[in-house]
Amino acid sequence: MTTKEDIKKQVRAAFDFRMAVRVYSDQKIPQEDLDYILDTAWLSPSSIGLEAWRFIVLEDKNIKEALKDAAWGAEYQLETASHFILLIAEKNARYDTESVKNSLVRRGLGEGEALAKRLATYESFQKNDMKTADNPRALFDWTAKQTYIALGNMMTAAAMIGIDSCPIEGFNYAKVNDILAQHGLINQEKEGIASMLSLGYRLRDPKHPRSRKPRSEVIFYDHSE
Ligand SMILES: Cc1cc2nc3c(=O)[nH]c(=O)nc-3n(C[C@H](O)[C@H](O)[C@H](O)COP(=O)(O)O)c2cc1C
Protein backbone atom coordinates (compact mmCIF):
# COMPACT_ATOMS: atom_id res chain seq x y z
CA MET A 1 0.00 0.00 0.00
CA THR A 2 1.21 3.49 -0.80
CA THR A 3 1.38 5.47 2.40
CA LYS A 4 1.15 9.20 2.93
CA GLU A 5 4.90 9.19 3.63
CA ASP A 6 5.53 7.48 0.27
CA ILE A 7 3.47 10.14 -1.51
CA LYS A 8 5.26 12.97 0.29
CA LYS A 9 8.60 11.48 -0.76
CA GLN A 10 7.41 11.19 -4.38
CA VAL A 11 6.18 14.78 -4.46
CA ARG A 12 9.38 16.06 -2.84
CA ALA A 13 11.45 14.02 -5.31
CA ALA A 14 9.51 15.64 -8.16
CA PHE A 15 10.28 19.10 -6.77
CA ASP A 16 13.96 18.14 -6.47
CA PHE A 17 13.93 16.80 -10.03
CA ARG A 18 12.21 19.85 -11.58
CA MET A 19 14.46 22.55 -12.90
CA ALA A 20 14.08 25.04 -15.70
CA VAL A 21 15.23 23.09 -18.76
CA ARG A 22 16.25 25.15 -21.76
CA VAL A 23 17.57 22.50 -24.16
CA TYR A 24 15.80 19.20 -24.72
CA SER A 25 16.71 15.88 -26.28
CA ASP A 26 14.75 14.67 -29.29
CA GLN A 27 12.69 12.22 -27.20
CA LYS A 28 8.94 12.80 -27.60
CA ILE A 29 6.43 12.78 -24.77
CA PRO A 30 3.85 10.00 -25.33
CA GLN A 31 0.35 11.36 -26.01
CA GLU A 32 -1.13 9.76 -22.90
CA ASP A 33 1.49 11.47 -20.72
CA LEU A 34 0.80 14.81 -22.41
CA ASP A 35 -2.93 14.32 -21.85
CA TYR A 36 -2.29 13.62 -18.18
CA ILE A 37 -0.31 16.88 -17.91
CA LEU A 38 -2.96 18.88 -19.79
CA ASP A 39 -5.68 17.49 -17.54
CA THR A 40 -4.01 19.20 -14.58
CA ALA A 41 -4.30 22.54 -16.40
CA TRP A 42 -7.92 21.88 -17.28
CA LEU A 43 -8.77 20.93 -13.68
CA SER A 44 -6.90 23.81 -12.04
CA PRO A 45 -8.82 26.22 -9.84
CA SER A 46 -9.70 29.72 -11.03
CA SER A 47 -11.05 32.81 -9.33
CA ILE A 48 -14.87 32.69 -9.13
CA GLY A 49 -14.62 29.48 -11.20
CA LEU A 50 -14.19 31.59 -14.31
CA GLU A 51 -11.80 29.33 -16.27
CA ALA A 52 -10.96 32.38 -18.37
CA TRP A 53 -8.21 30.51 -20.18
CA ARG A 54 -7.27 28.23 -23.02
CA PHE A 55 -4.22 26.03 -23.34
CA ILE A 56 -2.93 25.65 -26.89
CA VAL A 57 -0.50 22.86 -27.76
CA LEU A 58 1.60 24.45 -30.45
CA GLU A 59 2.56 21.99 -33.17
CA ASP A 60 3.01 24.13 -36.27
CA LYS A 61 6.73 24.57 -37.03
CA ASN A 62 6.11 27.81 -38.92
CA ILE A 63 4.44 29.42 -35.93
CA LYS A 64 7.25 28.23 -33.67
CA GLU A 65 9.76 29.74 -36.05
CA ALA A 66 7.84 33.01 -36.15
CA LEU A 67 7.69 33.12 -32.36
CA LYS A 68 11.45 32.79 -31.93
CA ASP A 69 11.99 36.45 -32.76
CA ALA A 70 9.39 37.62 -30.29
CA ALA A 71 10.12 35.13 -27.50
CA TRP A 72 13.75 35.61 -26.53
CA GLY A 73 13.22 33.54 -23.38
CA ALA A 74 12.14 30.50 -25.37
CA GLU A 75 14.48 30.41 -28.33
CA TYR A 76 16.09 27.00 -27.74
CA GLN A 77 12.96 25.60 -26.22
CA LEU A 78 10.88 26.41 -29.28
CA GLU A 79 13.51 24.55 -31.27
CA THR A 80 14.00 21.48 -29.08
CA ALA A 81 11.06 20.93 -26.72
CA SER A 82 8.91 17.88 -27.29
CA HIS A 83 5.82 20.01 -26.70
CA PHE A 84 5.19 23.69 -26.33
CA ILE A 85 2.07 25.06 -24.66
CA LEU A 86 0.63 28.57 -24.88
CA LEU A 87 -1.38 29.71 -21.88
CA ILE A 88 -3.99 32.13 -23.14
CA ALA A 89 -6.07 34.38 -20.86
CA GLU A 90 -9.36 36.09 -21.54
CA LYS A 91 -9.58 39.89 -21.73
CA ASN A 92 -12.23 42.10 -20.14
CA ALA A 93 -13.76 39.46 -17.87
CA ARG A 94 -15.99 42.04 -16.18
CA TYR A 95 -18.72 41.09 -13.75
CA ASP A 96 -21.36 41.95 -16.38
CA THR A 97 -20.07 39.73 -19.21
CA GLU A 98 -21.42 36.47 -20.62
CA SER A 99 -18.21 34.84 -19.49
CA VAL A 100 -18.85 35.57 -15.81
CA LYS A 101 -22.53 34.66 -16.14
CA ASN A 102 -21.61 31.36 -17.81
CA SER A 103 -19.27 30.46 -14.96
CA LEU A 104 -22.25 30.77 -12.62
CA VAL A 105 -24.46 28.72 -14.93
CA ARG A 106 -21.80 25.96 -14.93
CA ARG A 107 -21.88 25.96 -11.16
CA GLY A 108 -25.67 25.79 -10.99
CA LEU A 109 -26.04 29.43 -9.88
CA GLY A 110 -27.25 30.83 -13.17
CA GLU A 111 -30.80 31.84 -12.32
CA GLY A 112 -32.97 34.13 -10.21
CA GLU A 113 -31.83 35.40 -6.87
CA ALA A 114 -28.68 33.28 -6.70
CA LEU A 115 -27.49 34.82 -9.97
CA ALA A 116 -28.31 38.40 -8.97
CA LYS A 117 -26.64 37.99 -5.58
CA ARG A 118 -23.43 36.54 -7.01
CA LEU A 119 -23.21 39.16 -9.74
CA ALA A 120 -23.61 41.93 -7.17
CA THR A 121 -20.80 40.38 -5.12
CA TYR A 122 -18.55 40.15 -8.19
CA GLU A 123 -19.39 43.73 -9.19
CA SER A 124 -18.34 44.95 -5.77
CA PHE A 125 -15.26 42.69 -5.81
CA GLN A 126 -14.08 44.09 -9.13
CA LYS A 127 -15.05 47.71 -8.45
CA ASN A 128 -14.20 48.15 -4.78
CA ASP A 129 -11.73 45.42 -3.82
CA MET A 130 -9.63 44.73 -6.90
CA LYS A 131 -10.41 48.05 -8.60
CA THR A 132 -10.19 46.33 -11.96
CA ALA A 133 -13.69 46.73 -13.40
CA ASP A 134 -12.88 49.63 -15.71
CA ASN A 135 -9.25 48.87 -16.33
CA PRO A 136 -8.65 46.45 -19.22
CA ARG A 137 -5.01 45.94 -18.27
CA ALA A 138 -5.90 45.09 -14.69
CA LEU A 139 -8.65 42.73 -15.87
CA PHE A 140 -6.21 40.94 -18.15
CA ASP A 141 -3.63 40.71 -15.34
CA TRP A 142 -6.32 39.14 -13.15
CA THR A 143 -7.05 36.32 -15.58
CA ALA A 144 -3.44 36.01 -16.73
CA LYS A 145 -2.12 35.46 -13.22
CA GLN A 146 -4.60 32.65 -12.76
CA THR A 147 -2.99 30.77 -15.65
CA TYR A 148 0.14 30.53 -13.49
CA ILE A 149 -1.70 28.08 -11.25
CA ALA A 150 -2.28 25.82 -14.25
CA LEU A 151 1.34 26.41 -15.24
CA GLY A 152 2.59 25.26 -11.84
CA ASN A 153 0.28 22.26 -11.77
CA MET A 154 1.45 21.13 -15.20
CA MET A 155 5.11 21.44 -14.19
CA THR A 156 4.58 19.42 -11.03
CA ALA A 157 2.52 16.78 -12.83
CA ALA A 158 5.24 16.52 -15.46
CA ALA A 159 8.04 16.26 -12.90
CA MET A 160 6.14 13.50 -11.06
CA ILE A 161 6.59 11.30 -14.13
CA GLY A 162 10.12 12.41 -15.06
CA ILE A 163 9.19 15.00 -17.68
CA ASP A 164 11.10 18.27 -17.77
CA SER A 165 9.68 21.71 -18.30
CA CYS A 166 10.34 25.43 -18.25
CA PRO A 167 7.90 28.25 -17.57
CA ILE A 168 8.30 31.16 -19.97
CA GLU A 169 7.39 34.82 -19.83
CA GLY A 170 10.45 36.15 -21.64
CA PHE A 171 8.67 37.46 -24.70
CA ASN A 172 7.20 40.58 -26.22
CA TYR A 173 3.49 40.33 -25.49
CA ALA A 174 2.28 42.53 -28.34
CA LYS A 175 4.43 40.76 -30.92
CA VAL A 176 3.43 37.29 -29.72
CA ASN A 177 -0.24 38.26 -29.74
CA ASP A 178 0.10 39.58 -33.29
CA ILE A 179 1.75 36.37 -34.47
CA LEU A 180 -0.87 34.17 -32.82
CA ALA A 181 -3.68 36.28 -34.24
CA GLN A 182 -2.16 36.24 -37.74
CA HIS A 183 -2.14 32.44 -37.58
CA GLY A 184 -5.71 32.33 -36.36
CA LEU A 185 -4.86 30.94 -32.93
CA ILE A 186 -6.32 33.76 -30.87
CA ASN A 187 -8.87 36.53 -31.20
CA GLN A 188 -6.92 39.53 -29.93
CA GLU A 189 -10.03 41.40 -28.94
CA LYS A 190 -11.02 38.68 -26.55
CA GLU A 191 -7.79 37.07 -25.35
CA GLY A 192 -4.02 37.32 -25.14
CA ILE A 193 -0.91 35.36 -24.34
CA ALA A 194 -0.26 35.05 -20.59
CA SER A 195 2.64 32.63 -20.39
CA MET A 196 4.19 29.65 -22.13
CA LEU A 197 5.44 26.22 -21.10
CA SER A 198 7.97 23.97 -22.74
CA LEU A 199 7.95 20.23 -22.03
CA GLY A 200 10.31 17.41 -22.89
CA TYR A 201 13.35 15.53 -21.66
CA ARG A 202 16.54 17.37 -20.68
CA LEU A 203 19.48 16.98 -23.02
CA ARG A 204 21.93 17.17 -20.13
CA ASP A 205 22.05 17.82 -16.42
CA PRO A 206 22.49 21.42 -15.27
CA LYS A 207 25.94 22.95 -14.95
CA HIS A 208 24.97 24.65 -11.70
CA PRO A 209 23.14 23.10 -8.75
CA ARG A 210 19.73 24.53 -7.91
CA SER A 211 19.97 27.57 -5.67
CA ARG A 212 17.31 28.86 -3.32
CA LYS A 213 17.26 31.41 -0.51
CA PRO A 214 17.51 29.70 2.88
CA ARG A 215 14.09 28.26 3.81
CA SER A 216 14.14 30.38 6.99
CA GLU A 217 14.17 33.54 4.87
CA VAL A 218 10.96 32.73 3.09
CA ILE A 219 8.85 30.53 5.40
CA PHE A 220 7.38 32.25 8.44
CA TYR A 221 4.81 31.62 11.11
CA ASP A 222 2.92 34.51 12.62
CA HIS A 223 4.72 33.84 15.90
CA SER A 224 8.18 33.75 14.27
CA GLU A 225 10.65 36.10 15.93
C1 LIG B 1 7.00 33.05 -14.37
C2 LIG B 1 8.32 32.54 -14.86
C3 LIG B 1 8.81 32.94 -16.08
C4 LIG B 1 10.01 32.44 -16.56
N1 LIG B 1 10.42 32.79 -17.81
C5 LIG B 1 11.51 32.19 -18.35
C6 LIG B 1 11.88 32.42 -19.69
O1 LIG B 1 11.25 33.19 -20.41
N2 LIG B 1 12.94 31.76 -20.18
C7 LIG B 1 13.67 30.89 -19.42
O2 LIG B 1 14.63 30.30 -19.94
N3 LIG B 1 13.36 30.66 -18.12
C8 LIG B 1 12.29 31.27 -17.57
N4 LIG B 1 11.92 31.01 -16.27
C9 LIG B 1 12.71 30.05 -15.49
C10 LIG B 1 13.42 30.69 -14.28
O3 LIG B 1 14.54 31.41 -14.73
C11 LIG B 1 13.80 29.57 -13.31
O4 LIG B 1 12.64 28.90 -12.92
C12 LIG B 1 14.52 30.11 -12.08
O5 LIG B 1 15.78 30.62 -12.45
C13 LIG B 1 14.70 29.07 -11.00
O6 LIG B 1 15.39 27.94 -11.49
P1 LIG B 1 14.76 26.48 -11.46
O7 LIG B 1 13.43 26.55 -12.16
O8 LIG B 1 15.75 25.64 -12.24
O9 LIG B 1 14.62 26.05 -10.05
C14 LIG B 1 10.76 31.54 -15.77
C15 LIG B 1 10.25 31.16 -14.53
C16 LIG B 1 9.05 31.63 -14.08
C17 LIG B 1 8.51 31.15 -12.77
The ligand as an SDF file (V2000), in Angstrom:
LIG
                    3D

 31 33  0  0  0  0  0  0  0  0999 V2000
    7.0040   33.0550  -14.3720 C   0  0  0  0  0  0  0  0  0  0  0  0
    8.3160   32.5420  -14.8560 C   0  0  0  0  0  0  0  0  0  0  0  0
    8.8090   32.9440  -16.0810 C   0  0  0  0  0  0  0  0  0  0  0  0
   10.0090   32.4370  -16.5610 C   0  0  0  0  0  0  0  0  0  0  0  0
   10.4250   32.7940  -17.8120 N   0  0  0  0  0  0  0  0  0  0  0  0
   11.5070   32.1890  -18.3450 C   0  0  0  0  0  0  0  0  0  0  0  0
   11.8770   32.4200  -19.6900 C   0  0  0  0  0  0  0  0  0  0  0  0
   11.2540   33.1870  -20.4070 O   0  0  0  0  0  0  0  0  0  0  0  0
   12.9430   31.7590  -20.1770 N   0  0  0  0  0  0  0  0  0  0  0  0
   13.6720   30.8870  -19.4160 C   0  0  0  0  0  0  0  0  0  0  0  0
   14.6310   30.3000  -19.9410 O   0  0  0  0  0  0  0  0  0  0  0  0
   13.3590   30.6610  -18.1170 N   0  0  0  0  0  0  0  0  0  0  0  0
   12.2950   31.2730  -17.5720 C   0  0  0  0  0  0  0  0  0  0  0  0
   11.9210   31.0060  -16.2730 N   0  0  0  0  0  0  0  0  0  0  0  0
   12.7070   30.0500  -15.4870 C   0  0  0  0  0  0  0  0  0  0  0  0
   13.4180   30.6930  -14.2840 C   0  0  0  0  0  0  0  0  0  0  0  0
   14.5390   31.4130  -14.7250 O   0  0  0  0  0  0  0  0  0  0  0  0
   13.8050   29.5660  -13.3120 C   0  0  0  0  0  0  0  0  0  0  0  0
   12.6380   28.9010  -12.9150 O   0  0  0  0  0  0  0  0  0  0  0  0
   14.5250   30.1140  -12.0810 C   0  0  0  0  0  0  0  0  0  0  0  0
   15.7830   30.6220  -12.4480 O   0  0  0  0  0  0  0  0  0  0  0  0
   14.7040   29.0680  -11.0030 C   0  0  0  0  0  0  0  0  0  0  0  0
   15.3920   27.9380  -11.4920 O   0  0  0  0  0  0  0  0  0  0  0  0
   14.7630   26.4770  -11.4600 P   0  0  0  0  0  0  0  0  0  0  0  0
   13.4280   26.5460  -12.1580 O   0  0  0  0  0  0  0  0  0  0  0  0
   15.7500   25.6410  -12.2410 O   0  0  0  0  0  0  0  0  0  0  0  0
   14.6230   26.0500  -10.0500 O   0  0  0  0  0  0  0  0  0  0  0  0
   10.7570   31.5410  -15.7700 C   0  0  0  0  0  0  0  0  0  0  0  0
   10.2530   31.1600  -14.5280 C   0  0  0  0  0  0  0  0  0  0  0  0
    9.0470   31.6310  -14.0770 C   0  0  0  0  0  0  0  0  0  0  0  0
    8.5080   31.1480  -12.7650 C   0  0  0  0  0  0  0  0  0  0  0  0
  1  2  1  0
  2  3  1  0
  2 30  2  0
  3  4  2  0
  4  5  1  0
  4 28  1  0
  5  6  2  0
  6  7  1  0
  6 13  1  0
  7  8  2  0
  7  9  1  0
  9 10  1  0
 10 11  2  0
 10 12  1  0
 12 13  2  0
 13 14  1  0
 14 15  1  0
 14 28  1  0
 15 16  1  0
 16 17  1  0
 16 18  1  0
 18 19  1  0
 18 20  1  0
 20 21  1  0
 20 22  1  0
 22 23  1  0
 23 24  1  0
 24 25  2  0
 24 26  1  0
 24 27  1  0
 28 29  2  0
 29 30  1  0
 30 31  1  0
M  END
$$$$
